Amino acid sequence: MKILFNGFQHGHVDLLYRQALKMPGLEIAACLEEDGRAAAAAGQRLGLKIDGDSYDTWLQRDIDIVVIGGKYGQRGQAVIKALRAGKHVISDKPLCTDIKEINEIEKISEENCVKIGCMLDLRDLPCVGRAREILREKRLGEVRSISFNGQHCIDYGHRPAWYFEEGMHGGTINDLAIHGIDLVRELTSLEVEKVDGARTWNSYAVKNPDFRDSAVFMARLTNGAELLADVSYSAPSQVFSMPTYWNFKIWCERGLLTFHYTDSRVTVYEEGVPEPQILEGILPEKGYFERFIEEIMRNSDIVTRSVIESTRTALRIQSEADAAMR
């Protein structure tokens, strides 16, 4: 299969590019980036050559998959164009920044029988593999409440300027919380039934007072469990080594299951067991990229449906936060 890269506006796409180089059966047809500075930077980082033909031109050619990595606010329309052209799409998150866009993406995907993937890679962590096993075995009983922290650093030195442009970012909840929302859906098979409260505001982006960098929300899951989350850009630069980075606490009928990004293990506090149980993680057989390729080969829709629903949920919570600001 031939794959087209459209946009190198965020470093996440670098990882997908490197994975594609090693993926059996994949051929990188071309790499596109309209912004000269971003194109030069991508060429230097990855040793790639940016093609001079347009995105529209390439969509008329013999390619199978499009990778979307442009500015957040422009991704939705780029995805829609690719799906209309009959191409499968995998995107860095967020897939889009508007609820109308995700509805259109869903409709075109179904009509053209094309698949959608997203770089929701928290699912691939070893600690998540172990947590999945425990929860699916109902070892601790039913889930009663969940909280997660997904704080990032504002990192002015490395964030692209477009991040702070009006209409380009799409909201801190949609940008960051999608990872946590997707993981909650994956681990529990529960959906967000009702948003009880959501707020975004400016606290840390002092150079951009209109950028709402702080974000919290409270939502009710389909079994009545409560979900609490903080996904603010509030952390110091060493956040990626802190135990608060993507830290999940899942309270169940008979105890607590907790894990975080910077540790491959899961800790379980089980009713009737005096000492905490520290359990080694389980690596997945396939990562998000492999699962997406498999979906195309098998013509299934498990990945596509999940990406759409996680995206729609994040956008819905973001819209509640936006409405509260009006």
N, C-alpha and C positions, 0 to 999 in steps of 0.2 A: 504494500500500500504506500501511496505517496502522500507526504504530509507537508503542508505549507504553514510557515510561522508568520503571523501577522501582528507585529508590534513587540517591542522590547522595552516597554516603559517601566517595568518593575523587575527586580532581580529574581523574583520567583520563576519567571519564564526561562532564566538561564538553566535552572535545574531540569526543567522539562526538555530543553534543547539537548542537554547532556545525556538525559535518559533516552531520548529519541535516537541519538547517535549509536547507542548500544543495543537498541531494540531489534531483534531479528524480524525480518520481513518488512521493515520500515525504511523508506527512502525519503530524505529531506529534499523536496523539490526546489524550494526557494525560501528566503527569509526577507521579509518586508519591514520597513520602518520609515515613515514619511518624515519624521523629525531628524534633521541632519545631525544634531548633537547626540541624540539618543542612538542613532545609527552608528556613528563613529565610536561611541562608548561600547556598544554591543560588539562591534567588530574587534575592538581591542581586547575586551574581556574573553570572548569566545572564539576568536579567530575565524569568524564567519564573514561572508560577503553579502551585503545587502543588494537585492535585485532592484533594478530600475523600473520594472513594469509595475503598473498599478494593481491594487487589490481587486478591483472589478475585472481587470484583464485576466488575472490569475484564476478567478472563480469560474471563468469560462473554459479553463483547461482541465486536463486529465489529472486531477488530484482527488484524493479520497477524504482527507482529514485536514481541518484548519485549526491551528492553535491561535487563540486570541490572547494577546498580551498588551493591548494598547491602554490608553488612559481610561480609567474606570467609567467615566461618563460617556465614553464613545463605544464601549464594548457591546452593549445591547444591540445597537444597530449593526455592528460588524458581525455579531452572531446571527442575527436575523438574515442578513445578506447571504451568509454562507449556507444556512439551512435552506433558504429559498433556491439556492443553486444546487441543492442535493448533496451537500457535503456534510460529513460528520464534524462535530465541533468539540474540542476540549479547551477549557479556558482556565487561566488563573482566576482566583476569586477576587472580587465579585464577578459573577457572570453578567450582571446588568445592574442598573441603579433605579429601575422604575417598575412598578407592579404591572403596568400595561405591557411593558416589554416582556416580562416573564410569561404573561398570558399568551402573547403572540408567539413567543419561542415555543411554548408547549404545543400550540395549535399547529405550527408549521412542522415541528418535529414529528407529530403524529401523522399529518397529511403526507409528508415526504418520506416517512419511515427512516429518518436519520437520527443518529444517536448523539447524546450530549454527555460530556464528562467535565469534571472540575477538579482542581488541585486541592481537594479536601483531604490532606495527608495526615491529619491527626488519627484517622482510622488505622493507619499503618504502624502506629507505635506499639511496642511490645506490651506496655502496661495496659493499653486498650484491649489487646487480644485477651489478656487474662481477665480483665474486668468484664468483657463480653461473655466469657465462659461462665463466670460466677453468676452474673445476672440471668443468663439464659437457663441455668440450672435451678434458679430460684433458691439458691442456697441461703440467702438472707430474707427470703420472702418478697413481698411486693414493694416496689419503690414508693416511698412516701414524700420525699422532697429531694431536690437537687440544687446545688449551687456550684457555680464555676467562676473563676477569675481568669481573664484573658488580657490583662493589662500589657500594653506595649510602651515603648518610649517614643516621644515626639520626634527626636532625632533630626533636627533641622539640617544638620550637616550632610545627611544622606537622602532625605526625602526629596523627590523631584518637585520643582516649583508648581507644577500643575495640580499637585495634591491640594493646594490651598486656593485654587481658582474656583470661583462660583460654578456649581453644576458639574464639576469634574470628579469629586470624591464620592459623593452619593451617601454620605453619612457613616459615622463611626460604628454604629450597630451593624449596618449592612456590610461594612468592610471587615470587621473583626469577628462579630458574634456568630457569623455563619459557621465557623469552625465548631464552636461549642454547640450550637443548635443542631448541626448535622450529627455530632457525636451523641448527643442525647437521644435523637431519633434512632440512630443506629443501635445503641446499647439497650434501649428500653422498649423499642417499637411503639413508643407513645408520641403523640403529636401535640403541638401547642393548640389548645382549644380556645383560650381567651387570654388576652393581654390585660393584666391587672394594673400595670403602670409602666411607663417608659419615659426616660428623660435624657436629654443630651444638653451639654452646656460647655462653655469655654473656661478652662482653668489653667492650662499649661502652654498652649500655643500663643504666647504673649505677643508675637509678631503679627498674628492673624486673629484678632479678637472676634471675627465672625465665624471662625472655624470651631465647631463644637467637638472638642477633643475628648470630653468626658462623657461616658455613656453607661447607664444602668437600666435594668428592666426587671420586672416581675411578671411571670406568666403562669397560667394554669394548664397542666397537662390533661390529657383525655381521661386519666384515671383519678383526677382530682389532686394529684401531687402538685406541689408548687415548685417553680423554677426561678431562681434568683441569679443574676449575673452582673458582673462589672467588667466591661471591656474598654476601659478608658486608656487614652494615651498618657498615663500618669506615672509610669515606671521609670526608674533611672536606666542609664544605658546598659548596665550589666544585667538587665532583666532576663536575658536568655539563659542565664545560669542560676536564676533564683527559683526556689520551690513554689513561688506564687505564679509562675508562668504556666498558663493552661493547667490550672489546679482544679480538680473536680472532687466534689464530695457528694456521694450518693447515699442518702439515708433510707434504709429499708425497715421492714417490720421487725427484723431481728438483728439489726446492727448497721454499721457504717462501712462503706467501701470508699477508699480515697486513693488518688493517684495524681501525678503531675508529669509534665513534659520532660523534665530534667532527671527523671528516675525511671528506669525500665520496669520497676517493681510496683506491685499493688499492696496496699496495707488494708487489712480487714479487721475490724473490731466487732466480734460476733457475740451475741447474747449467750452467756453461760461459759464463755471461754475467757479466762482471766487475762491472758497475754495477747497483745496484737499479733496477728499473723501476717508476716511479710512474704509475699509470694512472687516468684520470678515471672517475668512477662513471657508472652508467647508471640513470636514473630509471625506475621501473616504469610500465607503461601504466595499471595500476589499483592502487589501494591495498587494504588488507585489507577495508574497508567495502564498496567497490565489488565486490570478488570475492565477498563474502558475498551481496550482493544478486543478483549474476549467478548464483550457485549456486541461489538460490530460483527465479529466472526459468527457468533451464535444467533444474531438477530433477536436478542432478548431486549428487555427494557428496564431491568432492575436498576442499573446505574442511572439511566436517564431520568426515571421517575423520581429517584431519590434526590438527584441534583436539583430538579425542578422544585420539589416540595421544600427542601432545605432553603433554597434561594427565596422562594415565595414567603416562607415563614420569616426569614430575616428582613425582607422588604416590608412585610406587614408590621413587624415590631418597630422598624425604623419609621414607618409612616405614622404610627401612634406617637412616637417621640416628637416627630416634626409637627404634628397637629397640636401637641401640648405647648409648643413654642409660639403658636400663632396668637 
